[in-house]
Amino acid sequence: MDKHVHLLKLSVGSESVESLMDWQAQHAQRWEDGQPRHVTRMWPKREQEILNGGSIYWVIKGLIQCRQRILRLDEVRGEDGIRRCAIVLETKVHRTHTAPKRPFQGWRYLKPEDTPADLTEERGTEPSLPAVLSQALAEIGVI
């Protein structure tokens, strides 16, 4: 398989995977193609590796909980005229095993070997556990 890398990003304001999905659905209509996006000021230097099979892994309430495949990176300009990167995402959200992650600014690169595995289809449709319970279970290595 060709070399690829993922992004890791805090989903600030999200209470759960469902709230992230709801927010994306509400804001997707802003874009002509209806695909969800995350707009960031910085353009990833490892663009080719990201576009070679990368996903964005979302940290919600201190835990990596899900991912979305990155389709492309689009240039967008705000009202201030500054060039930004719109990370265009697949609509489907893949729930992952949870993994604790401390807060950080911006986004980070994530090697494939450091990513939590996707949940099975059956487990991926289950509602999210409360954040406090997920955090406690992840800290003791149960999930």
N, C-alpha and C positions, 0 to 999 in steps of 0.2 A: 504494500500500500504506500502511496505517496505521502510525504511528510505533511502533517497538518497540525494546527494548534487551535485551542479554544479560547474564548474570553470568559472571564468571571466578573460579574457585575452585581452590586447591591441593587435590589429592587426597593428603593426608598419609598415608604408610604404603603407598601403592600402588606396586608395582614396575613395573606394566604396565597396559594397558587391560584385559587379561584378569583381573588381580588385582582391579581396581576392580569389574568385572562380577561376579566371584565373591563379593566382600565384599557387594555389593548384594543378590545372590541369597540369601545366607545371612541377611541382616538383613531382607529384605522380609517374611518371615513374621511379624514383629513387628506388622505393620499389617494391619488387617482386609481392605483391598482388595489387598494384596500388591504394591502399587506401591513402587518404591524412593523413598527420601527422603533429603534432607540436612537435618539440624536445626541451626539456627544461633540465636544469641542475639538478633541484630538483625533487625528486620523491614525489608525494603527499602522505602525511601521512594518508589521509582518502580514500585510494584506494578502499576499499570495498564499501563505500558509493557512490563513483563516478561511479563504475562499476555496481551499482544497479539501473541504469536509468538516470545517469547524462549526461549533455551536456556541451559543452564549449560555452559560450556566448562571442561573439566578439565585442569589442569596436573599432569602426572605426570613426576617426575624432571626438572624444569626445562623441560619442553616442553608446550605445548598439544598434546594428542594426540587428543581426542575431545570430543563434546558429547552432551547429552541434552536433549530438549525439556522445558520446564517446563509442567506441566499446571495446577497451582494452588498456592496457598500456604495451608497449614492452621495454625491455632493449636494448639500443644501446650503442656502444662505438665509440667515435670519434678517429681520427688519434692520438690524444694525450693519448688514452687509458682510458680516464675518462668515468665512467658509467653515462649515461643519460637516461631520460625517454622520449620515443616517445609516445605521446598521439595519438592513432589511431582513426581517425574520420570517421563517415559515410560520404559518398560522398554528399548526399543531404544536402543543406543549407536551413534552415528554417528562413525566415525573421520574425523579431519580431517588435512589436511596439517599437519606439525608446525611450531611456531613457538616460539622460545626465550622464556622468561619468567622473570624473576628472582623469588625468593621474596617474599611479602608476607603480611600478616596479614589474616584475614577473607576477604571477597570484594570484587570490584571490578565496576563496570559496564563493559560492553564494547559499543561502537557496532557496528552491523551491518557498516559498511565496514572495521572493524578486525579482523574475524574471519577465521581461516583457512578456506579452502574445504573442503567435505567431500570425502573420497576417493570414487572411483567404487565401485560395488557390488563389482566384481572386486577392487579394491585393498583395500576395507574388510574383506574376509574374510581377508586375509593376516595372519600373526602379526606382532606388533610387533617392530621391530628392537631390539637391545639399547640401553639408554638412552644409553650412552657413544657409540655409533655414531650414533644419531639426533641427539644434541646436536651432534656434530662436523659432520654433514651439514647440519643447520639453520644452524649458524654460518657456513658457507661458501655458504649459499643453494641447496644442491642439493635439499633437500626442504622 
